[in-house]
Amino acid sequence: METKWLEWAQKLQAIAQNGLTYSEGVFDIERYKQLRVIATEMITTYSNVEHSYVLDLFSREVGYATPKVDVRAAIFRDDTILLVKERADGCWTVPGGWADVGESPSEVVVKEVYEESGYQARAIKLLAVYDRDKQGHPPFPFYVYKLFFHCEIIGGSPSSSIDTEEVGFFPENSLPELSLGRVTPAQITRLFQHDRNPDFPTDFD
């Protein structure tokens, strides 16, 4: 029950967004705006985020509400995994980020690897498609699907970026502090299992 409030808030926000997209009646539009405010209040009540910040986030969402897509790369070398240190929180994650319109998931992950680590990569296999809310991540206002690709390095060299300050390879039993909003220890463990068992099918949900 501890994150049930987040599930309710996400659903209310989706209903409000969809209603504001398709409704034409003045009173209906006002009711959907009130729903969005209630969703905002639920999130700010149970988190340390400012009310105005969450309301602004929700207000920017237009059109039919669908899950956001976070695309991540699992790159291995000698039983170690590539991680980058995020400037935002000083913690480590596998390279990746939000999917962009006009680019396929594999194109996004290759771009993110290069931008965040300096390595040129090639996507080999889709390892997992996860519902973020079912993976033990900290609460987040929006509903998110996470795609993990197995990638291999084909060129480049390690370098920092506007988003990342360090790049390194780490063994499974000696991981740095992870950026839990982006990747969890359980996900890292599962990615290593996929690397050691290439015939594993793609995980989902």
HELIX and SHEET records of a PDB file:
HELIX    1   1 LYS A    4  TYR A   22  1                                  19    
HELIX    2   2 VAL A   26  THR A   45  1                                  20    
HELIX    3   3 HIS A   51  ARG A   60  1                                  10    
HELIX    4   4 PRO A  105  SER A  117  1                                  13    
HELIX    5   5 ARG A  132  LYS A  134  5                                   3    
HELIX    6   6 PRO A  185  ARG A  196  1                                  12    
SHEET    1   A 4 TRP A  92  THR A  93  0                                        
SHEET    2   A 4 THR A  80  GLU A  86 -1                                        
SHEET    3   A 4 LYS A  68  ARG A  77 -1                                        
SHEET    4   A 4 GLY A  96  TRP A  98 -1                                        
SHEET    1   B 6 TRP A  92  THR A  93  0                                        
SHEET    2   B 6 THR A  80  GLU A  86 -1                                        
SHEET    3   B 6 LYS A  68  ARG A  77 -1                                        
SHEET    4   B 6 VAL A 144  GLY A 156  1                                        
SHEET    5   B 6 TYR A 119  ASP A 131 -1                                        
SHEET    6   B 6 ASP A 203  PHE A 204  1                                        
SHEET    1   C 3 TRP A  92  THR A  93  0                                        
SHEET    2   C 3 THR A  80  GLU A  86 -1                                        
SHEET    3   C 3 THR A 164  PRO A 171 -1                                        
END                                                                             
